[in-house]
């Protein structure tokens, strides 16, 4: 009959391995350790570490204050408005905003530059009568109509 193979592994000394890795670390990672120490020094000079230590010590107080502040109706409305504005901005084509930016007149009237010429009423009327301006005016009118509809609905609730 065959004899089983004896597998005897020497016991590992984890502590000795960790001490050896720790002893080799300054040599292997000298550049990273120096950069970290420089970062730590900058954080200390600007008192960021003191602020973090204070925030960690007052963690429960800060959490309680934030919970109380976010439970207020104004905070809830502000968060909802921020989310809605983010949705609106997300739906705007960046090309549209770029076109608006390009259509704005360059800022003149800087000190030492040519003085800004005031457009006449005929030029303003001509500009407002152009198809692009009428489209923009219509979009603005739609926004105003939406606001008016909302105000009319809320007025009935009072």
C-alpha positions in Angstrom: 0.0 0.0 0.0 1.2 3.6 -0.8 2.3 5.9 2.0 0.7 9.3 2.1 3.1 12.2 1.3 4.0 14.2 4.3 3.5 18.0 3.8 5.2 19.9 6.5 5.2 23.6 5.9 7.3 25.7 8.2 5.3 28.0 10.4 5.2 31.6 9.2 6.2 34.3 11.5 3.9 37.1 10.4 5.3 39.6 12.9 8.9 39.1 11.6 7.6 39.5 8.0 5.8 42.7 8.9 8.9 44.1 10.7 11.0 43.3 7.6 8.5 45.0 5.3 8.4 48.0 7.5 12.2 48.2 7.6 12.3 48.0 3.8 9.5 50.5 3.2 11.5 53.8 3.7 13.9 52.6 1.0 11.3 51.3 -1.5 8.9 54.2 -1.1 11.1 57.1 -0.2 9.7 59.5 -2.8 6.1 58.7 -1.8 6.9 59.1 1.9 8.6 62.5 1.3 5.7 63.8 -0.8 3.2 62.6 1.9 5.3 64.4 4.6 5.3 67.6 2.4 1.5 67.3 2.1 1.1 66.8 5.8 3.2 69.9 6.5 1.1 72.0 4.1 -2.1 70.7 5.8 -0.6 71.5 9.2 0.4 75.1 8.1 -3.0 75.9 6.8 -4.6 74.4 9.9 -6.6 71.9 7.9 -5.6 69.1 10.3 -6.9 71.2 13.3 -10.2 71.8 11.5 -10.5 68.1 10.7 -9.7 67.1 14.3 -12.4 69.6 15.5 -14.9 68.3 13.0 -14.2 64.7 14.1 -14.7 65.7 17.8 -17.9 67.5 17.1 -19.2 64.9 14.7 -22.5 64.2 16.5 -23.1 68.0 17.0 -22.6 68.7 13.3 -24.8 65.8 12.3 -27.5 67.0 14.6 -27.3 70.5 13.3 -27.4 69.4 9.6 -30.3 67.1 10.3 -32.2 69.9 11.9 -31.3 72.4 9.2 -32.3 70.0 6.3 -35.7 69.3 8.0 -36.7 72.9 7.6 -39.3 73.6 4.9 -37.0 76.2 3.3 -34.1 73.7 3.0 -36.4 71.1 1.4 -37.7 73.7 -1.1 -34.1 74.8 -1.8 -33.0 71.2 -2.5 -36.0 70.5 -4.7 -35.3 73.8 -6.6 -31.7 72.8 -7.1 -32.7 69.4 -8.4 -35.2 71.0 -10.8 -32.7 73.6 -12.0 -30.1 70.9 -12.6 -32.7 69.0 -14.7 -33.5 72.2 -16.7 -29.8 72.9 -17.3 -29.3 69.3 -18.3 -31.9 69.6 -21.0 -30.4 72.8 -22.5 -28.2 72.0 -25.6 -24.7 73.4 -24.9 -24.7 74.6 -28.6 -27.6 76.9 -27.7 -25.7 78.5 -24.8 -22.6 78.8 -27.1 -24.7 80.5 -29.8 -26.1 82.9 -27.2 -22.6 83.7 -26.0 -21.3 84.3 -29.5 -24.3 86.6 -30.3 -23.6 88.9 -27.4 -21.8 92.0 -28.4 -18.2 92.2 -27.4 -17.6 94.4 -24.4 -16.6 97.8 -25.5 -16.3 100.9 -23.5 -13.2 99.6 -21.7 -10.9 102.3 -20.5 -8.8 103.3 -23.5 -11.1 101.5 -25.9 -13.7 102.9 -28.3 -16.8 104.3 -26.6 -20.0 102.1 -26.7 -22.5 103.3 -29.3 -26.1 103.3 -28.2 -28.4 101.6 -30.7 -31.4 103.6 -32.0 -35.0 102.6 -31.6 -35.3 101.6 -35.2 -32.3 99.2 -34.9 -33.8 97.7 -31.7 -37.2 97.2 -33.4 -35.5 95.7 -36.5 -33.6 93.3 -34.3 -36.8 92.3 -32.4 -38.6 91.7 -35.6 -36.0 89.2 -36.9 -37.1 85.5 -36.9 -34.4 84.5 -34.3 -35.5 87.2 -31.9 -39.2 86.3 -32.4 -38.4 82.7 -31.5 -36.6 83.8 -28.4 -39.5 86.1 -27.5 -41.9 83.3 -28.0 -39.8 81.0 -25.7 -39.8 83.7 -23.1 -43.6 84.2 -23.4 -44.0 80.4 -22.9 -42.0 80.6 -19.7 -44.1 83.5 -18.5 -47.3 81.7 -19.4 -46.1 78.7 -17.3 -45.4 80.9 -14.4 -48.8 82.6 -14.7 -50.6 79.2 -14.9 -48.8 78.2 -11.7 -49.7 81.4 -9.9 -53.3 81.1 -11.0 -53.5 77.6 -9.6 -51.9 78.6 -6.3 -54.1 81.6 -6.0 -57.2 79.4 -5.9 -55.8 77.5 -2.9 -55.5 80.5 -0.6 
